[in-house]
Amino acid sequence: MLDTYKHKGLRKHLVTLVRNKGITDENVLSAIEKIPRHLFLDSSFTEFAYQDKPFPIGNGQTISQPYTVAFQSELLMIKKGDKVLEVGTGSGYQACVLLELGAKVFTIERQRALYMKTKEFLPTIGYRPRMFYGDGYAGLPAYAPFDKIIVTAGAPIIPEALKSQLKIGGILVVPVGDDIQTMISLVRKSETEFVQNEHGNFRFVPLLGDRVDEK
Ligand code: SAH
C-alpha cells in the first residue's frame, strides 16, 4: 500500500490534534507527521489510522493512541544516540517514533505471533529496531544499561529489573495500575535513589506475566 498525499494531509491534521492536546516537543510531532501509521493497521482499517484513537492489531492487543505515544515519547526526553528499551513492541509504531527521534531502539514483545509479524513488517518501511521475543518484566540484561526505558502496557507495579537496567541520570516511563494506569516517570539519581513523578491517568492493555502466550 502507498503513502499518498491524502495520507500526508491526514497526518498533518493528526499532528494538529495532538499539538492541541498539549504536546509541545517538535521532534515528537515531526515523527508523527512522518511515520505512515496507516501501514501499521490491516488494510481494511486504514481510515482509522489518523484518528487520535487506539486500534486493535490482533492477539488482543492495540496500537496505542497517537496522543499517548507522543506523551510517553515527550516524557522520555530522547537525545540523539540514546539507548532505549521498549517493553511491548506491538505494531512497532512507538519504536518507529523513537527511531525518528534518533534513539538506538531495543524492543521486546511477549507474544510470538506479534513479534514475528512486526519483525517482518518494519524493515519493509525502512525501520530497523533491535527486536526481541521475550518477557519485558525481565528487561534485557545482556544489553543494559539503558538511557531510557518505556513500557507500553499497564504494569501492576514498576518492575525492579527495569529500574536496575537504567543508567544513572536515565528515565523510565511506565503506566502503573490495573484497570486505569497512572503514567509514572522515574529518574535514576544514583545506584539506590530514584525520583518519581506522576502524569495523569491512561488506559493500556495489561502487561502479560510469565504464563500467558501463544494463541
Ligand atoms: N508499543 C505498541 C503498543 C503495544 S500494546 C505499539 O506502538 O503498537 C502492548 C504490547 O505489549 C502488546 O503487543 C503486548 O503483547 C505486549 N506485552 C504485554 N506484556 C508483555 C511483556 N511482559 N513483555 C513484553 N511485551 C509485552
Residues whose N, C-alpha, C, O or C-beta is under 5 A from the ligand:
A	BS01	SAH	Q61 T62 I63 S64 V87 G88 T89 G90 S91 G92 Y93 Q94 I108 E109 R110 Q111 G134 D135 G136 Y137 T152 A153 P206 L207 L208
